[in-house]
Amino acid sequence: MARKKNDFKIYTDFIMEKSKELLSIDSPTGYTDDAAAWVKKEFEALGFKASFTGKGGVLVELGGKDKKNGLFLEAHTDTLGGMVSSIKGTGRLVVTPLGGMNANNAETENVRIVTKFDGDYEGTFQLVNASIHVNGEYNDIKRTFDTCEVVLDEDVKSKEDVEKLGISVGDIVCFDPCTRITKSGYIKSRFLDDKFSVGILLGYAKYLKDNKITPKRAVYVHVTVFEEVGHGGCASVPEGVTEAISVDMGCVGEGLTCTERQVSICSKDSGGPYAYSVVKGLIEAAKKMGADYAVDVYPHYGSDVEATLRAGFDVKHGLIGAGVYASHGYERSHRDGAENTLKLLIGYID
């Protein structure tokens, strides 16, 4: 039975609040312990059992009656980022990307360098020789991780100066998310992929708790921490799970129909088609709930649930998410996209 839009406002407000909190916690792939601890604490605060996986992700039990037909909801809290790969003689840092971080999108961003043993330092990711009044070829240089560098906000002039600070190869480089929520309901930030979906799943958990709902089938949430490098969803599937759905970002761009204010249902991506019965069931649930949705084919995309299948788990699979524009850059979505995703989850699992 469809519900009035205003009935979901409390949960959409909660999603926006929790997403903003999580976005403030740096968690590039390989440096996710703080974010995972936050996720575990938030699900536990709602009254659900949560535990860490061997990889450092979070597995949550949302309850449910039929444990032989379980549903596995996958989202991820690891993000793009960087790692120090070498220190130049000038005291500047060479960075290797973590995940699909793109130098064109990262240029001029503030960063935090997290050392292994000596705290953290601030800096900026800049083009080498970044002053346009000095560099006559500024406009012609291709931005890559070879032509850009981190300029530390410390008085360093040599490799030795940097090493004295405790900075070394393998240290993590976190890019400022620059999160903003507008009066018109848009949320703009790096790393909405996929922290916005973690917020949505928290909103779904709160909905279950507030309304004292026990799902008809067992429902589990797995917040993974290695999605951006392809193996986040390869493990930790509970016994009895027959279906897995990635709750990730929905693609917005030319050739696609989804907007930031809708929930996207993916029918196919670079890994091939999603299970036809699942896609059809998701569409039916969206219609039942009055959720504004779009069905699209993503040309350059892979998900946690495909990693689950490649690991050998015999499950049906699907993919949904709030529409996100400018993926892997400075991303944008909208509270309506979160609400429509929540409504689809409620309608599909109910």
SERO-4910 file (N, C-alpha, C, O; in steps of 0.05 Angstrom, whole numbers):
BEGIN
 pado doro    nc1    nc2    nc3   cac1   cac2   cac3    cc1    cc2    cc3    oc1    oc2    oc3
  Met    A     17    -24      0      0      0      0     18     25      0     35     28     17
  Ala    A     13     43    -19     29     67    -21     23     86      3      1     87     13
  Arg    A     44     99     11     42    118     34     46    146     24     59    151      3
  Lys    A     35    165     38     39    193     30     68    201     34     82    191     52
  Lys    A     77    220     17    105    228     17    113    238     45    135    231     54
  Asn    A     96    253     58    104    266     83    109    245    105    123    250    125
  Asp    A     97    221    101    102    200    121    131    192    123    139    181    144
  Phe    A    147    197    103    175    189    102    194    211    109    218    207    110
  Lys    A    184    235    115    202    258    120    221    253    143    244    260    141
  Ile    A    211    241    164    228    237    188    251    218    180    273    222    191
  Tyr    A    246    199    163    268    181    155    287    193    135    311    188    135
  Thr    A    276    210    117    293    224     99    311    244    113    335    246    107
  Asp    A    300    258    133    316    276    149    339    260    163    362    269    164
  Phe    A    332    237    174    351    220    187    373    211    168    397    211    175
  Ile    A    365    203    144    385    195    124    404    217    117    429    213    116
  Met    A    394    241    113    411    264    106    431    270    129    455    275    124
  Glu    A    421    269    154    438    275    177    460    254    180    483    261    184
  Lys    A    452    228    178    472    207    182    492    206    158    515    200    162
  Ser    A    483    211    134    501    212    111    522    233    115    545    229    109
  Lys    A    513    257    124    532    279    128    553    271    150    576    277    147
  Glu    A    544    258    171    562    249    192    583    230    181    607    233    186
  Leu    A    574    210    166    592    190    155    611    203    134    635    195    133
  Leu    A    602    221    119    619    235     99    642    250    112    662    255     99
  Ser    A    638    258    137    659    273    151    682    255    161    702    265    171
  Ile    A    678    228    159    698    209    168    714    199    144    703    186    127
  Asp    A    740    206    143    756    197    120    758    167    119    763    154    140
  Ser    A    754    155     95    756    126     93    763    117     65    748    102     53
  Pro    A    786    125     55    795    114     29    799     84     32    806     74     54
  Thr    A    796     69     11    801     40     11    828     35     25    848     46     17
  Gly    A    827     17     44    852     10     59    855     25     85    872     19    102
  Tyr    A    837     45     89    838     61    114    809     67    123    799     89    121
  Thr    A    796     46    131    767     47    136    758     40    164    734     39    169
  Asp    A    776     36    182    769     27    209    750     47    223    731     39    236
  Asp    A    756     73    221    740     93    235    712     93    225    693     94    240
  Ala    A    709     93    198    682     94    186    667     68    193    643     69    199
  Ala    A    680     45    192    667     20    198    657     19    227    636     10    233
  Ala    A    674     30    245    666     31    273    641     48    277    624     42    293
  Trp    A    640     71    262    617     88    264    592     74    253    571     75    266
  Val    A    595     60    231    572     45    220    561     24    239    537     22    244
  Lys    A    579      9    251    572    -12    270    557      1    294    536     -9    302
  Lys    A    568     23    304    555     36    327    527     46    320    509     44    337
  Glu    A    523     57    296    498     68    289    476     47    286    453     51    294
  Phe    A    483     24    274    464      3    272    457     -9    299    434    -15    305
  Glu    A    477    -11    316    472    -21    344    455     -2    359    438    -10    375
  Ala    A    458     24    355    442     44    369    412     41    362    395     49    377
  Leu    A    407     30    338    379     25    329    369     -2    340    346     -8    335
  Gly    A    386    -17    353    377    -41    366    383    -67    350    372    -88    356
  Phe    A    400    -65    329    406    -88    312    434    -99    318    452    -84    325
  Lys    A    436   -125    315    462   -138    320    481   -133    296    473   -137    273
  Ala    A    505   -123    302    524   -117    282    552   -127    290    558   -127    314
  Ser    A    567   -136    271    594   -147    277    613   -140    254    604   -135    232
  Phe    A    639   -140    261    659   -135    240    665   -161    225    665   -183    237
  Thr    A    669   -159    200    677   -182    184    708   -184    185    721   -166    195
  Gly    A    718   -206    175    747   -209    175    762   -187    160    784   -179    167
  Lys    A    750   -177    139    762   -156    123    759   -128    136    773   -109    128
  Gly    A    742   -126    156    738   -100    168    712    -87    161    707    -64    169
  Gly    A    695   -100    145    669    -90    140    650    -94    163    658   -104    184
  Val    A    624    -88    159    604    -91    180    581   -107    170    570   -101    149
  Leu    A    574   -128    185    552   -146    178    530   -141    199    535   -143    223
  Val    A    506   -135    189    483   -128    207    460   -147    202    454   -153    179
  Glu    A    448   -156    223    424   -172    221    399   -155    227    396   -145    249
  Leu    A    382   -152    207    358   -136    210    333   -153    218    311   -143    220
  Gly    A    338   -179    222    316   -197    230    301   -207    205    309   -202    183
  Gly    A    280   -222    210    264   -234    189    257   -263    195    271   -276    210
  Lys    A    234   -272    184    223   -298    192    235   -321    175    243   -341    187
  Asp    A    237   -318    149    246   -340    132    276   -338    129    286   -323    112
  Lys    A    290   -354    144    320   -354    143    331   -371    121    355   -371    116
  Lys    A    314   -385    106    323   -401     83    320   -386     57    328   -396     36
  Asn    A    310   -362     58    306   -345     34    315   -317     41    301   -297     36
  Gly    A    340   -315     51    350   -289     60    357   -270     38    364   -277     16
  Leu    A    355   -244     45    362   -222     27    386   -208     38    387   -201     62
  Phe    A    406   -203     21    432   -192     29    434   -164     16    436   -163     -9
  Leu    A    433   -143     31    436   -116     21    465   -106     24    475   -106     47
  Glu    A    477    -98      3    506    -91      3    509    -62     -4    499    -52    -24
  Ala    A    524    -47     13    533    -20      8    562    -18     16    572    -37     28
  His    A    575      4     11    603      6     19    610     33     30    599     53     22
  Thr    A    628     32     49    637     58     62    665     65     54    675     86     63
  Asp    A    679     48     39    705     56     29    701     75      5    682     73     -9
  Thr    A    720     93      2    718    114    -18    744    115    -35    763    100    -30
  Leu    A    744    133    -54    768    139    -69    788    154    -51    780    165    -30
  Gly    A    813    154    -59    833    169    -43    860    166    -56    862    161    -80
  Gly    A    881    168    -40    908    166    -51    927    154    -30    920    150     -7
  Met    A    951    148    -39    972    138    -22    998    149    -31   1003    152    -55
  Val    A   1015    156    -12   1042    167    -19   1058    144    -32   1061    123    -20
  Ser    A   1067    150    -56   1083    129    -70   1113    136    -70   1130    119    -73
  Ser    A   1120    162    -68   1148    170    -65   1149    199    -56   1129    214    -57
  Ile    A   1172    207    -46   1176    235    -36   1198    247    -54   1219    236    -57
  Lys    A   1191    270    -66   1210    283    -84   1232    298    -68   1229    304    -45
  Gly    A   1253    304    -82   1274    319    -70   1266    348    -62   1279    360    -46
  Thr    A   1244    357    -74   1234    384    -68   1217    384    -43   1209    405    -33
  Gly    A   1211    360    -32   1193    359     -9   1164    355    -17   1146    355      1
  Arg    A   1158    353    -42   1131    348    -52   1126    317    -52   1145    302    -53
  Leu    A   1101    309    -51   1094    281    -50   1082    271    -77   1065    285    -88
  Val    A   1091    248    -86   1079    235   -108   1058    216    -97   1062    202    -78
  Val    A   1034    216   -110   1011    201   -100   1002    180   -121   1001    186   -145
  Thr    A    996    157   -111    983    137   -128    953    136   -120    947    136    -96
  Pro    A    935    134   -139    907    134   -131    897    109   -119    907     87   -125
  Leu    A    878    111   -101    864     88    -89    836     88   -102    821    107   -100
  Gly    A    829     65   -115    804     64   -130    807     82   -155    828     86   -166
  Gly    A    784     92   -164    783    107   -189    786    137   -186    775    152   -201
  Met    A    801    146   -166    806    174   -163    818    186   -188    837    174   -199
  Asn    A    807    207   -198    816    219   -223    830    246   -217    820    263   -203
  Ala    A    854    249   -228    870    273   -223    856    298   -232    859    319   -220
  Asn    A    840    296   -254    826    320   -263    806    330   -243    802    354   -240
  Asn    A    793    311   -228    774    319   -208    787    326   -181    775    340   -165
  Ala    A    812    317   -177    825    320   -151    842    346   -150    848    355   -128
  Glu    A    849    357   -173    867    380   -173    856    403   -156    833    410   -158
  Thr    A    874    415   -140    869    438   -122    854    430    -97    846    448    -82
  Glu    A    848    405    -93    833    397    -69    852    396    -45    875    388    -46
  Asn    A    841    404    -21    855    400      4    856    371     11    837    356      7
  Val    A    879    363     23    882    335     31    893    333     59    904    352     70
  Arg    A    890    309     70    901    302     96    919    278     92    909    257     82
  Ile    A    944    280    100    962    257     98    963    243    126    971    255    145
  Val    A    954    218    126    953    203    151    978    186    153    981    167    137
  Thr    A    996    192    171   1020    176    174   1015    151    191    994    150    205
  Lys    A   1033    132    189   1029    107    204   1033    111    234   1020     98    250
  Phe    A   1052    129    241   1059    131    270   1062    159    280   1066    163    304
  Asp    A   1059    179    263   1066    207    271   1043    227    265   1049    250    258
  Gly    A   1018    219    268    996    237    265    990    243    236    997    228    218
  Asp    A    977    266    231    970    273    204    978    302    197    982    318    215
  Tyr    A    979    308    171    988    334    161    969    342    139    957    326    125
  Glu    A    968    369    135    951    380    114    968    386     89    992    391     91
  Gly    A    954    388     67    967    395     42    946    400     20    922    400     26
  Thr    A    956    404     -4    938    409    -27    949    393    -51    973    391    -55
  Phe    A    931    381    -66    938    366    -90    938    386   -113    917    396   -121
  Gln    A    962    391   -124    966    412   -144    980    401   -169    994    381   -167
  Leu    A    976    414   -191    992    410   -214   1021    418   -208   1026    437   -193
  Val    A   1040    403   -218   1068    411   -214   1073    438   -227   1064    442   -250
  Asn    A   1085    456   -213   1090    483   -223   1063    496   -228   1056    503   -251
  Ala    A   1047    500   -207   1018    506   -209   1012    535   -213    988    542   -218
  Ser    A   1031    553   -213   1025    581   -216   1022    588   -246   1041    585   -261
  Ile    A    999    597   -253    993    603   -281   1010    627   -291   1014    630   -315
  His    A   1019    644   -272   1036    667   -280   1065    658   -285   1082    674   -294
  Val    A   1071    634   -278   1098    623   -282   1099    602   -304   1118    601   -320
  Asn    A   1079    585   -304   1079    562   -322   1063    569   -347   1039    569   -347
  Gly    A   1078    573   -369   1066    581   -394   1051    558   -407   1035    563   -426
  Glu    A   1055    533   -399   1042    510   -410   1019    500   -392   1010    477   -396
  Tyr    A   1011    516   -373    991    507   -353    966    495   -366    957    474   -358
  Asn    A    956    508   -387    931    500   -399    933    474   -415    914    461   -421
  Asp    A    958    468   -424    962    446   -442    970    420   -429    970    399   -442
  Ile    A    976    421   -403    986    397   -389    963    379   -382    943    387   -369
  Lys    A    965    353   -389    946    333   -381    948    327   -351    970    322   -341
  Arg    A    926    328   -337    927    324   -308    927    294   -303    907    280   -310
  Thr    A    948    283   -292    951    256   -284    964    255   -256    973    276   -246
  Phe    A    967    231   -245    981    229   -219   1011    231   -223   1026    231   -203
  Asp    A   1020    233   -248   1048    238   -253   1054    267   -256   1077    276   -251
  Thr    A   1034    283   -265   1039    311   -269   1028    328   -245   1031    353   -245
  Cys    A   1017    315   -225   1007    329   -202   1022    319   -177   1034    298   -178
  Glu    A   1020    334   -155   1035    327   -131   1020    339   -107   1004    357   -110
  Val    A   1027    329    -83   1017    341    -59   1037    361    -48   1060    354    -44
  Val    A   1028    386    -44   1044    407    -32   1037    408     -2   1014    415      5
  Leu    A   1055    401     15   1050    400     43   1049    428     55   1063    446     47
  Asp    A   1031    432     74   1029    457     89   1048    457    112   1040    462    135
  Glu    A   1073    451    107   1094    450    126   1119    462    113   1122    463     89
  Asp    A   1137    472    130   1162    484    119   1182    463    112   1201    457    127
  Val    A   1177    450     89   1195    429     79   1207    437     52   1193    448     35
  Lys    A   1232    431     49   1246    438     24   1261    414     12   1274    417     -9
  Ser    A   1259    391     25   1275    368     16   1261    342     25   1243    343     42
  Lys    A   1269    320     13   1259    294     21   1264    289     51   1247    279     65
  Glu    A   1288    297     60   1296    293     88   1277    308    107   1270    298    128
  Asp    A   1270    333     99   1251    349    116   1225    334    119   1213    334    141
  Val    A   1215    322     98   1190    308     99   1192    283    116   1174    277    132
  Glu    A   1213    268    113   1217    244    128   1219    250    158   1211    233    174
  Lys    A   1230    273    165   1232    280    193   1204    284    206   1200    281    230
  Leu    A   1184    291    189   1157    294    199   1144    267    205   1124    265    219
  Gly    A   1156    245    194   1144    219    197   1128    210    173   1115    189    174
  Ile    A   1129    225    152   1114    218    127   1132    199    111   1156    203    107
  Ser    A   1119    177    102   1134    157     86   1116    144     66   1092    148     65
  Val    A   1128    128     48   1114    114     27   1093     96     40   1099     82     60
  Gly    A   1069     95     29   1047     79     40   1028     94     58   1008     83     66
  Asp    A   1035    119     65   1016    135     81    992    142     64    993    145     40
  Ile    A    969    145     77    944    150     64    939    180     59    945    197     75
  Val    A    928    186     35    921    213     28    891    215     26    879    202      8
  Cys    A    878    230     43    849    233     44    842    260     32    852    281     39
  Phe    A    823    260     13    814    284      0    790    296     14    772    281     22
  Asp    A    789    322     17    767    335     31    741    330     17    739    334     -7
  Pro    A    720    320     31    694    314     18    679    339     10    663    338     -9
  Cys    A    683    361     24    669    386     17    639    383     17    625    390     -3
  Thr    A    628    372     38    599    365     39    582    390     44    588    406     62
  Arg    A    561    392     28    541    414     32    513    403     27    509    388      8
  Ile    A    494    411     43    466    405     38    452    432     34    453    450     50
  Thr    A    439    434     11    427    460      3    398    462     14    386    442     22
  Lys    A    388    487     14    360    491     23    340    477      5    318    471     13
  Ser    A    348    473    -20    330    460    -40    332    429    -38    318    416    -54
  Gly    A    347    419    -19    347    390    -15    369    374    -28    370    350    -26
  Tyr    A    387    388    -43    409    374    -56    431    369    -35    436    385    -17
  Ile    A    445    347    -39    469    342    -23    492    340    -43    492    324    -62
  Lys    A    513    356    -38    537    356    -55    561    348    -39    566    358    -17
  Ser    A    577    330    -49    600    320    -34    616    301    -51    605    287    -69
  Arg    A    642    299    -46    656    276    -55    646    252    -39    637    254    -16
  Phe    A    647    228    -51    643    203    -37    614    198    -29    609    182    -11
  Leu    A    595    211    -42    567    202    -39    565    172    -47    550    157    -35
  Asp    A    582    165    -66    587    137    -73    606    125    -52    630    130    -55
  Asp    A    597    111    -32    570    101    -29    560    107     -1    543     93      9
  Lys    A    570    129     10    562    135     38    533    144     40    520    141     61
  Phe    A    523    154     18    495    162     17    477    137     20    456    138     33
  Ser    A    485    115      8    470     90     10    472     78     38    452     66     47
  Val    A    494     81     51    496     72     79    476     87     96    463     76    113
  Gly    A    474    113     91    454    129    105    426    120     99    409    119    117
  Ile    A    420    112     74    394    102     66    388     76     81    365     72     90
  Leu    A    407     58     83    403     33     97    399     37    127    384     22    140
  Leu    A    412     57    138    407     64    166    378     75    169    364     69    188
  Gly    A    369     90    149    342     99    149    322     76    148    301     77    161
  Tyr    A    328     56    132    311     33    130    310     18    157    289      9    165
  Ala    A    333     15    169    334      2    195    318     17    216    304      5    232
  Lys    A    319     43    215    303     60    234    273     56    228    257     55    247
  Tyr    A    266     54    203    238     49    196    228     23    208    206     22    218
  Leu    A    245      2    205    237    -24    217    233    -22    247    214    -32    258
  Lys    A    252     -9    260    251     -6    289    227     10    298    212      1    315
  Asp    A    223     33    286    202     51    295    174     38    291    156     43    308
  Asn    A    171     23    271    145     11    264    143    -18    274    123    -32    268
  Lys    A    163    -27    289    163    -54    300    157    -76    279    140    -93    283
  Ile    A    171    -73    257    167    -91    234    188   -114    234    212   -108    236
  Thr    A    179   -138    231    196   -161    227    192   -169    198    170   -179    190
  Pro    A    212   -167    181    209   -174    152    201   -203    149    207   -220    166
  Lys    A    187   -209    127    178   -236    122    202   -255    117    201   -279    123
  Arg    A    223   -244    106    247   -260    101    271   -248    116    271   -224    122
  Ala    A    290   -264    122    314   -254    136    328   -233    119    332   -237     95
  Val    A    335   -210    131    349   -189    117    375   -182    131    376   -179    155
  Tyr    A    396   -181    115    423   -175    126    434   -150    110    428   -147     86
  Val    A    449   -134    124    464   -112    111    494   -118    114    504   -124    135
  His    A    508   -115     91    537   -117     92    548    -91     82    545    -84     58
  Val    A    560    -76     99    574    -51     91    603    -58     87    618    -63    105
  Thr    A    611    -59     61    637    -69     54    658    -46     54    651    -23     55
  Val    A    683    -54     53    705    -34     55    726    -37     33    747    -24     35
  Phe    A    720    -54     13    739    -56     -9    724    -56    -36    734    -68    -56
  Glu    A    701    -43    -37    686    -42    -62    701    -28    -84    701    -36   -108
  Glu    A    714     -6    -77    727     11    -98    750     -3   -112    760      7   -132
  Val    A    760    -25   -101    781    -40   -114    771    -68   -121    787    -86   -129
  Gly    A    745    -73   -120    733    -96   -133    728   -121   -117    716   -140   -128
  His    A    735   -122    -91    731   -147    -77    716   -143    -51    717   -161    -33
  Gly    A    701   -121    -48    687   -116    -23    666   -137    -17    663   -146      6
  Gly    A    651   -146    -38    629   -164    -33    635   -193    -37    617   -210    -41
  Cys    A    661   -200    -37    669   -228    -43    664   -248    -20    667   -272    -25
  Ala    A    657   -239      3    655   -257     26    633   -248     45    619   -228     40
  Ser    A    630   -263     67    612   -255     90    583   -257     83    566   -243     95
  Val    A    575   -275     65    547   -279     59    536   -300     78    546   -323     79
  Pro    A    516   -293     94    505   -312    114    492   -336    101    483   -335     78
  Glu    A    491   -358    115    477   -382    106    447   -376    102    435   -362    119
  Gly    A    436   -386     81    408   -382     76    401   -359     57    378   -356     49
  Val    A    421   -343     50    417   -321     31    413   -331      3    429   -347     -7
  Thr    A    391   -323    -10    385   -331    -37    386   -308    -57    384   -312    -81
  Glu    A    388   -283    -46    387   -260    -64    404   -238    -52    404   -233    -27
  Ala    A    419   -224    -69    435   -201    -60    430   -177    -77    428   -179   -102
  Ile    A    427   -154    -64    422   -129    -78    443   -108    -69    445   -103    -45
  Ser    A    457    -97    -88    474    -74    -82    458    -49    -80    442    -43    -97
  Val    A    461    -35    -58    449     -8    -55    472     11    -58    487     17    -39
  Asp    A    475     21    -82    498     37    -89    488     62   -103    464     67   -103
  Met    A    505     78   -116    496    101   -129    482     94   -156    491     76   -170
  Gly    A    461    109   -163    449    107   -189    462    127   -208    467    150   -200
  Cys    A    468    118   -232    483    136   -251    464    157   -263    442    151   -270
  Val    A    475    181   -265    461    203   -278    480    215   -299    503    222   -293
  Gly    A    470    217   -324    487    228   -345    474    225   -372    452    214   -374
  Glu    A    488    234   -393    477    232   -420    472    203   -428    488    186   -423
  Gly    A    449    199   -440    441    173   -449    426    157   -428    416    135   -434
  Leu    A    424    167   -404    409    154   -383    385    171   -376    384    194   -382
  Thr    A    366    158   -362    341    172   -356    338    181   -327    321    198   -321
  Cys    A    355    170   -310    352    176   -281    362    205   -274    380    215   -287
  Thr    A    349    217   -254    358    242   -243    365    238   -214    361    217   -203
  Glu    A    376    259   -202    384    257   -174    360    254   -155    363    246   -132
  Arg    A    336    259   -165    313    259   -148    298    232   -150    276    229   -139
  Gln    A    309    213   -165    296    187   -169    313    165   -157    336    169   -149
  Val    A    301    141   -155    316    117   -149    321    103   -176    303    100   -192
  Ser    A    346     95   -180    353     82   -205    353     51   -200    363     41   -180
  Ile    A    342     37   -219    343      8   -220    360      0   -244    353      6   -267
  Cys    A    382    -13   -238    401    -20   -260    393    -47   -272    390    -67   -257
  Ser    A    390    -48   -298    384    -73   -311    408    -87   -322    408   -111   -327
  Lys    A    430    -72   -327    455    -83   -337    477    -62   -333    472    -38   -335
  Asp    A    501    -73   -327    525    -55   -327    548    -69   -340    543    -88   -356
  Ser    A    572    -61   -334    595    -73   -348    599   -102   -342    613   -116   -357
  Gly    A    587   -112   -320    589   -140   -313    567   -157   -325    567   -181   -321
  Gly    A    549   -145   -340    527   -160   -352    500   -154   -341    498   -135   -324
  Pro    A    480   -169   -348    453   -163   -339    449   -172   -310    461   -191   -301
  Tyr    A    432   -157   -296    423   -165   -269    399   -185   -273    386   -186   -294
  Ala    A    394   -200   -251    373   -221   -253    347   -209   -262    337   -190   -249
  Tyr    A    335   -220   -283    311   -208   -294    288   -208   -274    273   -188   -272
  Ser    A    285   -229   -258    263   -230   -239    267   -209   -217    247   -198   -207
  Val    A    292   -204   -210    297   -183   -189    291   -155   -200    278   -139   -187
  Val    A    300   -150   -224    295   -124   -237    265   -119   -239    255    -98   -233
  Lys    A    251   -140   -249    221   -138   -251    208   -133   -224    190   -117   -222
  Gly    A    217   -148   -204    206   -145   -177    211   -117   -166    194   -106   -152
  Leu    A    234   -106   -171    241    -79   -161    223    -58   -174    214    -39   -161
  Ile    A    218    -61   -200    200    -43   -214    172    -45   -203    159    -24   -198
  Glu    A    162    -69   -198    136    -73   -187    134    -60   -159    113    -48   -152
  Ala    A    155    -63   -143    155    -51   -116    155    -21   -117    141     -8   -101
  Ala    A    170     -9   -136    170     20   -139    142     30   -146    133     50   -135
  Lys    A    129     16   -164    102     24   -172     83     22   -148     66     40   -144
  Lys    A     85      0   -133     68     -4   -110     71     18    -89     51     27    -77
  Met    A     96     27    -86    101     47    -65     98     76    -75    101     95    -60
  Gly    A     94     79   -101     93    106   -112    120    120   -113    122    144   -111
  Ala    A    141    103   -114    169    114   -115    175    123   -143    170    109   -163
  Asp    A    187    146   -146    195    156   -172    221    142   -180    241    144   -165
  Tyr    A    221    127   -202    243    110   -209    250    112   -238    235    122   -254
  Ala    A    274    102   -245    282    100   -272    297     73   -275    309     64   -256
  Val    A    296     61   -298    311     37   -305    332     44   -326    325     55   -347
  Asp    A    357     38   -320    378     45   -338    399     23   -341    401      5   -325
  Val    A    415     25   -362    438      9   -367    463     27   -362    465     48   -374
  Tyr    A    480     18   -344    504     34   -337    528     24   -354    535      1   -353
  Pro    A    540     42   -370    561     33   -388    588     27   -375    603     10   -385
  His    A    595     41   -353    621     37   -341    618     34   -310    621     54   -296
  Tyr    A    610     11   -301    602      7   -274    605    -22   -266    601    -40   -282
  Gly    A    613    -26   -241    613    -53   -229    604    -50   -200    607    -28   -188
  Ser    A    594    -71   -188    583    -69   -161    592    -91   -142    603   -111   -151
  Asp    A    587    -87   -117    594   -107    -96    580   -133   -102    592   -155    -98
  Val    A    555   -132   -111    540   -157   -115    552   -174   -137    550   -199   -137
  Glu    A    564   -161   -157    578   -177   -178    603   -191   -167    610   -213   -175
  Ala    A    616   -177   -148    639   -191   -134    629   -215   -118    643   -235   -117
  Thr    A    605   -213   -107    593   -235    -92    589   -259   -111    595   -281   -104
  Leu    A    578   -254   -135    574   -275   -154    600   -287   -164    603   -311   -166
  Arg    A    620   -270   -169    646   -280   -178    660   -297   -157    677   -314   -163
  Ala    A    653   -292   -132    665   -308   -110    652   -335   -108    662   -352    -93
  Gly    A    631   -340   -124    620   -367   -125    593   -370   -110    583   -393   -109
  Phe    A    582   -349    -99    557   -351    -85    534   -354   -105    532   -339   -124
  Asp    A    516   -373   -100    494   -379   -118    469   -364   -110    452   -374    -96
  Val    A    468   -338   -118    446   -321   -110    436   -305   -135    451   -300   -154
  Lys    A    411   -296   -133    402   -277   -153    412   -249   -145    419   -245   -121
  His    A    414   -231   -164    427   -205   -157    413   -182   -171    401   -184   -192
  Gly    A    415   -159   -157    403   -134   -167    419   -110   -157    437   -112   -141
  Leu    A    412    -87   -168    426    -62   -161    407    -38   -162    394    -34   -183
  Ile    A    406    -23   -141    390      2   -140    407     23   -126    427     18   -114
  Gly    A    397     48   -128    410     70   -114    398     97   -122    387    100   -143
  Ala    A    401    116   -104    393    143   -110    410    154   -133    434    148   -134
  Gly    A    398    169   -150    413    181   -173    435    199   -163    430    216   -146
  Val    A    459    196   -174    482    212   -167    495    223   -192    502    208   -210
  Tyr    A    498    249   -193    511    262   -216    540    266   -211    549    270   -188
  Ala    A    556    266   -232    585    272   -231    600    251   -214    616    257   -197
  Ser    A    594    225   -220    606    204   -204    636    204   -204    648    210   -225
  His    A    648    197   -182    676    197   -177    689    225   -179    713    228   -180
  Gly    A    672    246   -179    682    273   -178    669    287   -154    667    275   -133
  Tyr    A    660    312   -158    645    325   -137    616    319   -142    603    332   -159
  Glu    A    606    300   -128    580    287   -134    556    303   -123    559    318   -104
  Arg    A    533    298   -135    509    311   -125    485    291   -126    481    277   -146
  Ser    A    469    292   -105    444    277   -105    423    294    -91    428    318    -87
  His    A    400    283    -83    378    298    -72    364    281    -51    363    257    -53
  Arg    A    352    294    -32    337    280    -11    314    264    -23    307    243    -12
  Asp    A    303    273    -46    281    257    -58    292    230    -69    278    210    -68
  Gly    A    317    231    -79    329    206    -87    332    186    -64    328    162    -68
  Ala    A    340    196    -41    342    179    -17    315    169    -10    312    145     -3
  Glu    A    294    186    -10    268    178     -2    256    157    -21    244    137    -12
  Asn    A    260    161    -47    250    141    -66    264    114    -64    252     93    -68
  Thr    A    290    115    -57    305     90    -53    294     76    -28    291     51    -28
  Leu    A    289     91     -7    278     79     18    251     67     12    245     45     21
  Lys    A    234     81     -2    207     71     -8    209     45    -25    193     26    -20
  Leu    A    228     44    -43    231     19    -59    240     -4    -42    230    -26    -45
  Leu    A    258      1    -23    267    -20     -5    243    -31     12    240    -55     15
  Ile    A    228    -12     22    205    -20     39    185    -37     23    176    -57     32
  Gly    A    179    -28     -2    160    -42    -18    170    -69    -28    154    -87    -31
  Tyr    A    196    -71    -32    207    -96    -43    210   -117    -21    205   -141    -26
  Ile    A    216   -109      3    221   -127     25    196   -133     41    194   -154     53
  Asp    A    177   -115     40    153   -117     57    138   -144     51    117   -149     63
***
